[in-house]
Amino acid sequence: MKVKDVASTDVIHVTVPGSREDALRIMKKEDVSVVPVIKNDTNKLVGILTRSDMITNPDEEQIAMLMTRDLITAKMDDELKTVAEKMVENNIRRIPVVNDDDELVGIVTSFDIVALAIADMGISEPVENYMIKTIPATWDETPLNVAFEVMKFFGLKSVIGLNSNNRMTGILTETDFIAESEIISERTEHSSSVGTEGDKWSWDSTSILYIEKNRLQFTDKLVKDVATREVATANSKTKVTDCAKKMKQENIEQIPVTDVDGEILGLVRASDLMYALIDEE
């Protein structure tokens, strides 16, 4: 299969110059977490911006300073397997598609590959061969700000909520956290006194430095208040293609893997299933 067989050509994008507020407004309206960035008045691709970029750089306001400029791109006639390899090697989930003039013509995501390719490939290997076993989980009574730090520590895009009996009660994604947060500005004052050298009777002079810093502030809700409770799951022996079909049906990019008693064994993501495509002869 080729990139053109799965790529979206109606691409939500932002332009430079532009602000964080512009990007967030578009992301929320279109319900997307990643947007290509094009130069104003052209269709030339100059960067890519993710919600993670904005979370990790709360003090920066301009898209040009937030976006990633070191781009990995694809062409419509590239082999899908080659693009999957690029995603896996660079730990990314989306690749902009450009023409020979570096103009944005589409985008291909790991979900596109799973839903439009792997779901129809009849791959019978079990998902246990591709799932990750180290996953973020927290008590469902945990405040959102603490749960967010747990997710960040693992470097993943979701966290699983557990009750006091160690049973899964829901799952939160990065998008859920952003919906329950806002960027706030804080101003701190730092002062120091300096006396005149050699004159013990002199007045001390005071130097005051004001520092203004932005940070992410969450609502007072708990994990159980926000988490998605109807969680699609797979078991360790679920076939790769069947798992891909479930992702497509539920329009999700990650599925917890459980045993027959409901105990969590791991997590399989769309990006993990791409290994199955790469492994196919």
URSULNOR-V288571 format. One record per pair of residues at least 4 apart in sequence whose ideal C-beta (glycine too) atoms are under 8 Angstrom apart, sorted by sequence separation. I is the first residue (numbers start at 1). J is the second residue. D is the distance in Angstrom with one decimal. If there is no record, write none. Layout:
I|J|D ; I|J|D
//
This chain:
1|5|4.7 ; 3|7|5.1 ; 14|18|5.5 ; 18|22|4.5 ; 19|23|7.2 ; 20|24|6.1 ; 21|25|6.2 ; 22|26|6.6 ; 23|27|6.1 ; 24|28|6.1 ; 25|29|6.2 ; 26|30|6.0 ; 27|31|7.7 ; 38|42|6.5 ; 49|53|5.6 ; 50|54|7.6 ; 51|55|6.3 ; 52|56|6.1 ; 53|57|6.2 ; 54|58|7.4 ; 61|65|7.8 ; 62|66|6.9 ; 63|67|5.7 ; 74|78|4.8 ; 78|82|5.5 ; 79|83|7.3 ; 80|84|6.3 ; 81|85|6.5 ; 82|86|6.8 ; 83|87|6.6 ; 84|88|6.4 ; 85|89|6.0 ; 86|90|6.1 ; 87|91|7.9 ; 98|102|5.1 ; 99|103|5.1 ; 108|112|5.3 ; 109|113|7.2 ; 110|114|6.3 ; 111|115|5.8 ; 112|116|5.5 ; 113|117|5.1 ; 114|118|4.9 ; 115|119|5.6 ; 116|120|7.6 ; 117|121|6.4 ; 125|129|5.4 ; 127|131|5.4 ; 138|142|4.5 ; 142|146|5.1 ; 143|147|7.0 ; 144|148|6.1 ; 145|149|6.9 ; 146|150|6.7 ; 147|151|6.6 ; 148|152|6.4 ; 149|153|6.3 ; 150|154|7.1 ; 162|166|5.6 ; 163|167|5.2 ; 172|176|4.5 ; 173|177|7.6 ; 174|178|6.5 ; 175|179|6.5 ; 176|180|6.7 ; 177|181|6.1 ; 195|199|7.6 ; 221|225|4.0 ; 222|226|7.7 ; 223|227|5.4 ; 234|238|4.0 ; 238|242|5.4 ; 239|243|6.9 ; 240|244|6.3 ; 241|245|6.4 ; 242|246|6.6 ; 243|247|6.6 ; 244|248|6.4 ; 245|249|6.2 ; 246|250|6.0 ; 247|251|7.8 ; 258|262|5.3 ; 259|263|4.9 ; 268|272|5.2 ; 269|273|7.4 ; 270|274|7.1 ; 273|277|7.4 ; 274|278|6.4 ; 275|279|6.1 ; 276|280|6.8 ; 1|6|7.0 ; 18|23|6.5 ; 27|32|5.5 ; 38|43|5.7 ; 39|44|4.9 ; 49|54|7.6 ; 60|65|4.8 ; 78|83|5.6 ; 87|92|5.4 ; 98|103|6.1 ; 108|113|7.0 ; 112|117|7.9 ; 113|118|6.4 ; 114|119|6.5 ; 118|123|6.5 ; 125|130|7.7 ; 142|147|4.8 ; 151|156|6.1 ; 154|159|8.0 ; 162|167|6.5 ; 172|177|6.5 ; 195|200|8.0 ; 221|226|5.5 ; 238|243|5.1 ; 247|252|5.6 ; 258|263|6.1 ; 268|273|6.7 ; 26|32|7.9 ; 27|33|6.7 ; 38|44|6.0 ; 60|66|5.3 ; 86|92|7.8 ; 87|93|6.6 ; 98|104|6.1 ; 99|105|5.2 ; 151|157|7.5 ; 162|168|6.1 ; 163|169|5.0 ; 196|202|3.8 ; 247|253|6.7 ; 258|264|5.7 ; 259|265|5.7 ; 38|45|5.8 ; 39|46|5.2 ; 97|104|7.5 ; 98|105|6.2 ; 151|158|6.8 ; 161|168|7.0 ; 162|169|6.6 ; 195|202|5.9 ; 196|203|8.0 ; 257|264|7.3 ; 258|265|6.1 ; 14|22|6.3 ; 27|35|6.5 ; 37|45|7.3 ; 38|46|6.4 ; 57|65|7.7 ; 87|95|6.4 ; 96|104|5.9 ; 97|105|5.5 ; 138|146|7.2 ; 142|150|7.7 ; 151|159|4.3 ; 160|168|5.7 ; 161|169|4.8 ; 234|242|7.8 ; 247|255|6.5 ; 256|264|5.8 ; 257|265|4.8 ; 14|23|5.0 ; 26|35|6.6 ; 36|45|5.8 ; 37|46|5.5 ; 57|66|5.7 ; 74|83|4.9 ; 86|95|6.4 ; 97|106|3.7 ; 138|147|5.0 ; 150|159|5.6 ; 161|170|4.5 ; 195|204|4.8 ; 196|205|8.0 ; 234|243|5.1 ; 246|255|6.5 ; 257|266|4.5 ; 37|47|3.9 ; 96|106|7.6 ; 97|107|6.1 ; 160|170|7.6 ; 161|171|6.9 ; 194|204|6.6 ; 195|205|7.7 ; 256|266|7.6 ; 257|267|6.5 ; 36|47|7.5 ; 37|48|6.3 ; 96|107|5.4 ; 97|108|6.0 ; 148|159|7.9 ; 160|171|5.3 ; 161|172|6.9 ; 193|204|4.3 ; 194|205|5.3 ; 256|267|5.6 ; 257|268|5.7 ; 14|26|5.8 ; 23|35|6.6 ; 36|48|5.4 ; 37|49|5.5 ; 54|66|6.0 ; 74|86|7.2 ; 83|95|6.0 ; 95|107|7.1 ; 138|150|5.0 ; 147|159|5.4 ; 159|171|7.4 ; 193|205|7.0 ; 194|206|7.9 ; 234|246|6.8 ; 243|255|6.3 ; 255|267|7.3 ; 35|48|7.3 ; 36|49|7.9 ; 53|66|4.9 ; 94|107|6.0 ; 95|108|5.4 ; 137|150|7.9 ; 158|171|5.7 ; 159|172|5.3 ; 193|206|5.2 ; 194|207|6.5 ; 254|267|5.9 ; 255|268|5.4 ; 12|26|6.6 ; 34|48|6.6 ; 35|49|5.4 ; 49|63|6.1 ; 53|67|6.7 ; 72|86|5.8 ; 94|108|7.2 ; 95|109|7.9 ; 136|150|5.0 ; 147|161|7.9 ; 158|172|6.4 ; 192|206|7.2 ; 193|207|7.8 ; 232|246|5.7 ; 254|268|7.0 ; 255|269|8.0 ; 34|49|7.1 ; 53|68|6.9 ; 94|109|4.7 ; 136|151|5.0 ; 158|173|4.8 ; 191|206|5.6 ; 192|207|5.3 ; 254|269|4.4 ; 34|50|4.8 ; 47|63|7.8 ; 93|109|6.0 ; 94|110|7.4 ; 157|173|6.0 ; 158|174|7.2 ; 191|207|6.6 ; 253|269|6.0 ; 254|270|7.1 ; 33|50|6.3 ; 34|51|7.5 ; 47|64|7.6 ; 49|66|5.9 ; 93|110|4.5 ; 136|153|7.1 ; 157|174|4.7 ; 191|208|4.7 ; 253|270|4.5 ; 12|30|4.6 ; 33|51|4.7 ; 49|67|4.4 ; 50|68|7.7 ; 72|90|5.6 ; 93|111|7.7 ; 136|154|4.2 ; 190|208|7.2 ; 191|209|7.4 ; 232|250|4.8 ; 253|271|7.9 ; 18|37|7.9 ; 33|52|8.0 ; 48|67|6.2 ; 49|68|7.4 ; 135|154|7.0 ; 142|161|7.8 ; 189|208|6.2 ; 190|209|4.6 ; 238|257|7.6 ; 12|32|5.4 ; 47|67|3.5 ; 48|68|5.2 ; 72|92|6.6 ; 134|154|7.1 ; 136|156|5.8 ; 189|209|7.5 ; 190|210|7.7 ; 232|252|6.3 ; 14|35|5.0 ; 16|37|5.8 ; 46|67|7.7 ; 47|68|5.9 ; 74|95|5.0 ; 76|97|5.9 ; 135|156|7.0 ; 138|159|5.9 ; 140|161|3.8 ; 151|172|7.6 ; 189|210|5.8 ; 190|211|6.6 ; 234|255|5.0 ; 236|257|5.9 ; 13|35|5.5 ; 14|36|7.8 ; 15|37|6.9 ; 16|38|7.8 ; 18|40|8.0 ; 47|69|5.1 ; 73|95|6.4 ; 74|96|7.5 ; 75|97|6.7 ; 136|158|7.3 ; 137|159|6.7 ; 138|160|7.6 ; 139|161|7.5 ; 140|162|6.2 ; 188|210|7.3 ; 233|255|6.2 ; 234|256|7.6 ; 235|257|6.6 ; 12|35|5.7 ; 13|36|4.7 ; 14|37|5.5 ; 15|38|5.6 ; 16|39|6.2 ; 17|40|6.5 ; 46|69|7.1 ; 48|71|6.4 ; 72|95|5.8 ; 73|96|5.3 ; 74|97|5.1 ; 75|98|6.9 ; 76|99|7.8 ; 87|110|6.0 ; 136|159|4.4 ; 137|160|4.4 ; 138|161|6.6 ; 139|162|6.0 ; 140|163|5.6 ; 151|174|7.3 ; 187|210|6.0 ; 188|211|5.1 ; 232|255|5.5 ; 233|256|5.2 ; 234|257|5.2 ; 235|258|6.3 ; 236|259|7.0 ; 247|270|6.2 ; 13|37|6.8 ; 14|38|7.8 ; 15|39|7.0 ; 16|40|6.4 ; 27|51|6.4 ; 47|71|6.9 ; 73|97|6.9 ; 74|98|7.7 ; 75|99|7.5 ; 136|160|6.9 ; 137|161|7.5 ; 138|162|6.9 ; 139|163|7.6 ; 187|211|7.1 ; 188|212|8.0 ; 233|257|7.0 ; 234|258|7.7 ; 235|259|6.8 ; 11|36|6.2 ; 13|38|5.5 ; 15|40|4.7 ; 71|96|6.8 ; 73|98|4.9 ; 83|108|6.1 ; 135|160|6.5 ; 137|162|5.4 ; 139|164|7.4 ; 147|172|6.6 ; 187|212|4.8 ; 188|213|7.3 ; 231|256|6.3 ; 233|258|5.1 ; 235|260|7.2 ; 243|268|6.1 ; 23|49|5.8 ; 37|63|6.1 ; 45|71|6.7 ; 84|110|8.0 ; 151|177|7.5 ; 186|212|7.2 ; 187|213|8.0 ; 247|273|7.9 ; 185|212|6.0 ; 186|213|5.7 ; 45|73|7.1 ; 185|213|7.3 ; 186|214|7.6 ; 73|102|7.8 ; 76|105|6.8 ; 84|113|5.9 ; 140|169|4.7 ; 148|177|5.2 ; 185|214|5.3 ; 186|215|6.4 ; 236|265|5.7 ; 244|273|5.8 ; 16|46|6.3 ; 24|54|6.9 ; 37|67|4.9 ; 76|106|6.8 ; 83|113|7.7 ; 140|170|6.7 ; 147|177|7.8 ; 184|214|6.9 ; 236|266|7.8 ; 243|273|6.7 ; 16|47|7.3 ; 23|54|7.0 ; 137|168|8.0 ; 183|214|5.3 ; 184|215|6.3 ; 183|215|7.4 ; 80|113|6.5 ; 144|177|6.6 ; 148|181|8.0 ; 183|216|6.3 ; 184|217|4.7 ; 240|273|5.9 ; 20|54|5.9 ; 74|108|6.2 ; 182|216|7.7 ; 183|217|7.6 ; 234|268|6.4 ; 14|49|6.3 ; 181|216|5.2 ; 182|217|5.8 ; 144|180|5.7 ; 181|217|6.3 ; 240|276|4.6 ; 80|117|6.0 ; 144|181|7.7 ; 181|218|4.8 ; 180|218|5.7 ; 181|219|7.3 ; 180|219|4.8 ; 20|60|7.2 ; 21|61|7.9 ; 23|63|5.7 ; 20|61|5.1 ; 22|63|7.0 ; 177|218|7.2 ; 180|221|6.1 ; 19|61|5.6 ; 20|62|7.5 ; 19|62|6.3 ; 20|63|7.0 ; 23|66|7.6 ; 18|62|7.5 ; 19|63|6.6 ; 17|62|7.0 ; 18|63|4.3 ; 16|62|8.0 ; 17|63|7.3 ; 18|64|7.8 ; 20|66|6.7 ; 48|94|7.5 ; 180|226|5.8 ; 16|63|5.3 ; 17|64|6.5 ; 179|226|8.0 ; 15|63|7.9 ; 16|64|4.8 ; 48|96|6.3 ; 14|63|6.0 ; 176|226|5.4 ; 16|67|7.5 ; 45|96|5.6 ; 172|223|6.4 ; 176|227|7.3 ; 176|228|7.5 ; 45|98|5.5 ; 170|223|7.2 ; 170|224|6.8 ; 172|226|6.0 ; 169|224|6.3 ; 172|227|4.9 ; 173|228|7.9 ; 171|227|5.9 ; 172|228|7.3 ; 44|101|7.5 ; 45|102|5.8 ; 170|227|2.8 ; 171|228|5.5 ; 44|102|5.7 ; 45|103|6.9 ; 169|227|6.7 ; 170|228|5.5 ; 34|93|7.6 ; 44|103|5.8 ; 45|104|4.5 ; 170|229|4.7 ; 34|94|5.1 ; 36|96|4.7 ; 43|103|4.3 ; 44|104|7.6 ; 169|229|6.7 ; 171|231|5.3 ; 42|103|7.7 ; 43|104|5.6 ; 170|231|6.3 ; 161|223|4.4 ; 161|224|6.2 ; 168|231|6.6 ; 159|223|7.6 ; 38|104|5.6 ; 161|227|4.6 ; 7|74|7.9 ; 36|104|5.4 ; 148|216|7.8 ; 7|76|6.7 ; 148|218|6.7 ; 3|74|5.2 ; 36|107|6.5 ; 3|75|6.9 ; 4|76|4.1 ; 145|217|8.0 ; 3|76|5.4 ; 4|77|6.7 ; 145|218|4.6 ; 2|76|6.9 ; 3|77|7.1 ; 6|80|6.6 ; 144|218|4.2 ; 2|77|5.8 ; 3|78|4.8 ; 5|80|6.9 ; 143|218|7.4 ; 144|219|6.5 ; 2|78|6.8 ; 3|79|7.8 ; 147|223|5.1 ; 2|79|6.5 ; 3|80|6.0 ; 143|220|7.3 ; 144|221|5.7 ; 1|79|7.6 ; 2|80|6.2 ; 143|221|7.8 ; 144|222|7.1 ; 1|80|4.3 ; 143|222|6.1 ; 144|223|6.8 ; 1|81|8.0 ; 3|83|5.7 ; 142|222|6.4 ; 143|223|7.9 ; 141|222|5.5 ; 142|223|5.0 ; 173|254|7.8 ; 140|222|6.9 ; 141|223|7.1 ; 144|226|6.6 ; 140|223|4.7 ; 141|224|6.6 ; 171|254|7.8 ; 139|223|7.3 ; 140|224|4.0 ; 11|96|7.8 ; 138|223|6.2 ; 171|256|6.8 ; 140|227|6.7 ; 168|256|6.4 ; 7|97|5.2 ; 168|258|7.3 ; 13|104|6.5 ; 11|104|6.1 ; 3|97|6.1 ; 168|262|7.0 ; 11|106|6.1 ; 167|262|6.2 ; 9|105|6.6 ; 11|107|5.0 ; 157|253|8.0 ; 158|254|5.7 ; 160|256|6.3 ; 168|264|5.8 ; 9|106|4.6 ; 157|254|7.5 ; 166|263|7.7 ; 8|106|5.9 ; 7|106|4.0 ; 8|107|5.5 ; 7|107|6.5 ; 8|108|7.5 ; 7|108|4.4 ; 8|109|7.8 ; 4|106|7.9 ; 6|108|6.0 ; 3|106|7.7 ; 8|112|6.8 ; 160|264|6.6 ; 3|108|5.5 ; 7|112|6.8 ; 131|236|7.6 ; 6|112|4.5 ; 6|113|6.0 ; 127|234|5.5 ; 160|267|7.7 ; 128|236|3.9 ; 127|236|6.8 ; 128|237|7.0 ; 158|267|7.5 ; 6|116|4.2 ; 126|236|6.1 ; 127|237|7.9 ; 130|240|6.9 ; 5|116|7.1 ; 6|117|5.9 ; 126|237|4.8 ; 127|238|5.0 ; 156|267|7.9 ; 5|117|7.5 ; 126|238|6.5 ; 127|239|7.5 ; 126|239|6.6 ; 127|240|6.0 ; 125|239|6.9 ; 126|240|7.5 ; 124|239|5.0 ; 125|240|5.2 ; 1|117|5.6 ; 123|239|6.8 ; 124|240|7.3 ; 127|243|5.0 ; 123|240|4.1 ; 124|241|7.1 ; 123|241|4.8 ; 55|174|7.8 ; 122|241|5.5 ; 121|241|5.9 ; 120|241|7.6 ; 123|244|7.9 ; 135|256|7.8 ; 52|174|6.9 ; 118|240|6.6 ; 119|241|6.2 ; 51|174|6.3 ; 55|178|7.2 ; 118|241|6.4 ; 51|175|7.3 ; 58|183|5.4 ; 119|244|4.1 ; 118|244|4.3 ; 119|245|4.7 ; 131|257|5.0 ; 51|178|5.7 ; 137|264|7.0 ; 119|247|7.7 ; 115|244|6.9 ; 119|248|5.1 ; 128|257|7.0 ; 135|264|7.3 ; 114|244|4.7 ; 127|257|6.1 ; 135|266|6.5 ; 115|247|6.5 ; 133|265|7.1 ; 135|267|4.5 ; 114|247|5.5 ; 115|248|3.8 ; 133|266|4.5 ; 114|248|7.0 ; 131|265|7.2 ; 132|266|5.8 ; 131|266|3.7 ; 132|267|5.5 ; 111|247|7.1 ; 131|267|6.1 ; 132|268|7.5 ; 128|265|7.5 ; 131|268|4.2 ; 132|269|7.4 ; 128|266|7.4 ; 130|268|6.0 ; 114|253|7.9 ; 132|272|6.5 ; 33|174|6.7 ; 127|268|4.8 ; 131|272|6.4 ; 33|175|6.0 ; 111|253|5.2 ; 130|272|4.6 ; 110|253|7.0 ; 130|273|6.1 ; 31|175|7.9 ; 130|275|5.5 ; 127|273|7.7 ; 130|276|6.1 ; 129|276|7.9 ; 125|276|6.1 ; 123|276|5.1 ; 59|213|6.2 ; 123|277|7.9 ; 58|213|8.0 ; 59|214|4.8 ; 118|273|5.6 ; 58|214|4.0 ; 114|270|4.4 ; 118|274|7.7 ; 121|277|7.4 ; 58|215|5.6 ; 113|270|7.3 ; 123|280|6.8 ; 58|216|5.8 ; 118|276|6.4 ; 110|269|7.7 ; 111|270|4.9 ; 114|273|5.3 ; 118|277|5.7 ; 121|280|7.0 ; 93|253|7.5 ; 110|270|4.1 ; 114|274|7.4 ; 117|277|6.7 ; 55|216|6.2 ; 109|270|7.8 ; 110|271|4.6 ; 113|274|5.9 ; 20|183|7.7 ; 110|273|7.9 ; 110|274|5.8 ; 113|277|6.6 ; 93|270|7.1 ; 93|271|5.5 ; 91|271|7.9 ; 88|271|7.2 ; 87|271|6.6 ; 88|274|5.8 ; 87|274|6.1 ; 88|275|6.5 ; 84|274|4.4 ; 88|278|6.6 ; 84|277|5.1 ; 85|278|5.7 ; 84|278|5.6 ; 81|277|6.1 ; 80|277|7.3 ; 81|278|6.2 ; 81|280|7.6
//
